Amino acid sequence: MSLITGLAVAFLVFAFAAPALERIAYARRVVTGADSLLAALHLARTEAAKRLVPTVLCASEDGQHCLGRPAWQRGWLLCADEDRDGDCAADEPAILRRGPLPDGFQTWSGSRDRVVYRPDGTLAGGTNLSVLFCPPHPDMVRQVRVVAVSLAGRARQDRLPATACPS
């Protein structure tokens, strides 16, 4: 009888704790994705200054080429832009490759699919970048993350309410 009672109590605890653990896991994955992009942006800026050539950080599906569309959830690629064309060519050194975010996670960044850092640490191009990281079910978290880069090249991460994610 005590075994059945113990199992019933364990089942009830698990039934109430499972949704909370799922929310924690979603929130952690959002933070991890945003942290990873922020670290890549810091590395891109540093490498441009160190190598004295521009660097390109772009959305990438295969880790070899820039995707050409703002689908950062597919992964990203950082390369030294030795020919200064704003793209990652096969003969240019890849500095960092990041695979896709977990299934169902989305990013939104307007039309910006790449960032080019000049050797002085500023961005090439006329607009800043903001990438919003959202889990498959935004209602499962209270906050999401946005990674933003100013034209001066400074990258930062901010919290937003989960309602910022498109539905």
Long-range contacts (C-beta under 8 A, 24 or more apart in sequence): 22-140, 23-140, 23-141, 26-135, 26-136, 26-137, 26-140, 26-141, 27-135, 27-140, 27-141, 27-142, 27-143, 29-101, 29-102, 29-105, 29-135, 30-105, 30-133, 30-134, 30-135, 30-141, 30-144, 30-145, 31-145, 33-73, 33-101, 33-105, 33-107, 33-133, 33-145, 34-131, 34-133, 34-145, 34-146, 34-147, 34-157, 35-157, 36-98, 37-72, 37-76, 37-98, 37-131, 37-133, 37-147, 38-147, 38-155, 38-156, 38-157, 40-76, 40-78, 40-96, 40-98, 41-115, 41-147, 41-149, 41-155, 42-155, 43-78, 43-95, 43-96, 44-78, 44-95, 44-115, 44-117, 45-117, 45-121, 45-153, 45-155, 47-78, 47-80, 47-95, 47-117, 48-117, 48-118, 48-119, 48-121, 49-119, 49-120, 49-121, 51-80, 51-119, 52-119, 53-80, 53-81, 53-82, 53-84, 53-119, 54-80, 54-81, 54-84, 54-86, 54-116, 54-117, 54-118, 54-119, 54-124, 55-79, 55-80, 55-81, 55-95, 55-116, 55-117, 56-81, 56-86, 56-87, 56-88, 56-114, 56-115, 56-116, 57-114, 57-115, 57-117, 58-87, 58-88, 58-113, 58-114, 58-115, 59-113, 59-114, 60-88, 60-97, 61-100, 63-94, 63-97, 63-98, 63-99, 64-88, 64-90, 64-94, 65-90, 66-113, 66-114, 67-113, 68-113, 69-113, 70-107, 70-108, 70-109, 70-110, 70-111, 70-112, 70-113, 71-107, 71-113, 72-107, 72-109, 72-131, 73-100, 73-101, 73-105, 73-106, 73-107, 74-100, 75-99, 75-100, 75-101, 81-116, 86-114, 86-116, 86-124, 87-114, 101-133, 103-136, 104-135, 104-136, 104-137, 105-133, 105-134, 105-135, 105-136, 106-133, 106-134, 106-136, 106-165, 107-131, 107-132, 107-133, 107-134, 108-132, 108-134, 108-165, 108-166, 115-149, 117-153, 118-153, 121-152, 121-153, 122-151, 122-152, 122-153, 123-149, 123-150, 123-151, 123-152, 123-153, 127-151, 132-160, 132-164, 132-165, 134-162, 134-164, 134-165, 134-166, 135-165, 138-162, 138-163, 138-165, 138-167
